[in-house]
Amino acid sequence: MDNSRQIIRFLGTALALYAVWYICYDLYYDHWFNPFTSLDTWITMQEVRICSAGLNLLNYKASYIENSLLINNHPVVLVANGCNGMTLFILFAGFIIAYPGPWKAKLLYMIPSIFLIAILNIFRILALALNSFHNRETLEFNHKYTFTFIVYLFIFGLWMLWIKRYAKPDPATVSA
């Protein structure tokens, strides 16, 4: 298969996987089936709890109410479901699944990588909470640009690591 066909196949597969996820989860499950106990909400709440505990470990008087982090009983950040990283997990997984390679290697790479993306997102939320507490004027810029750049750069690095080091052609799909 020539390179242009491989690229088109990869992009088509990645787009199809994301579309299936979007239709099945975002449109059906999250909005029609169970909007108040969704996986998104559960992930958001776990991140808020972890961030509150992390801020307390850093000697801030932190707490949370639903998905809001507070320091000294004042709200510092609201963690929306769209900011919990789940879309990034799916985007990352879609890329790995769509890229050629054996399934076992994909799973062994995807699971810890998604865990690392989740940890990075927790550090992002912690940093934004501290940013909001100490210098609220720069919060919007850092939320919109600085941390978005850092997270996407990290994910891009994970993709490149997969391509360069771990992705091996699946013997069943290699033609002679």
NORRA-V755634 format. One record per residue. RES is the residue in one letter. PSI is psi in whole degrees, -180 to 180 (* if undefined). Layout:
res = {RES;RES}
psi = {PSI;PSI}
//
This chain:
res = {M;D;N;S;R;Q;I;I;R;F;L;G;T;A;L;A;L;Y;A;V;W;Y;I;C;Y;D;L;Y;Y;D;H;W;F;N;P;F;T;S;L;D;T;W;I;T;M;Q;E;V;R;I;C;S;A;G;L;N;L;L;N;Y;K;A;S;Y;I;E;N;S;L;L;I;N;N;H;P;V;V;L;V;A;N;G;C;N;G;M;T;L;F;I;L;F;A;G;F;I;I;A;Y;P;G;P;W;K;A;K;L;L;Y;M;I;P;S;I;F;L;I;A;I;L;N;I;F;R;I;L;A;L;A;L;N;S;F;H;N;R;E;T;L;E;F;N;H;K;Y;T;F;T;F;I;V;Y;L;F;I;F;G;L;W;M;L;W;I;K;R;Y;A;K;P;D;P;A;T;V;S;A}
psi = {131;166;-42;-37;-37;-41;-45;-42;-45;-51;-41;-43;-46;-44;-43;-43;-43;-41;-43;-46;-49;-47;-48;-43;-62;-46;-40;-69;-56;-38;-26;-40;-51;69;-17;-10;38;164;-40;-50;-40;-46;-45;-46;-38;-42;-41;-43;-45;-43;-39;-45;-40;-42;-38;-37;-28;13;30;146;87;151;-177;150;115;-115;21;130;138;145;128;40;16;130;133;-38;149;121;104;157;-34;-12;9;-5;-6;-39;-37;-38;-45;-42;-46;-49;-40;-41;-46;-43;-41;-25;140;143;162;145;-39;-44;-39;-48;-42;-23;-41;-47;-53;-30;-42;-38;-42;-39;-40;-43;-44;-41;-37;-43;-35;-47;-43;-46;-40;-37;-45;-39;-46;-40;-41;-28;70;-28;-28;2;-51;-44;-48;-37;-46;-36;-60;-55;-29;-45;-46;-47;-47;-34;-41;-47;-41;-41;-41;-40;-46;-39;-43;-49;-48;-34;-37;-28;118;143;139;120;-29;-21;-5;126;149;*}
//
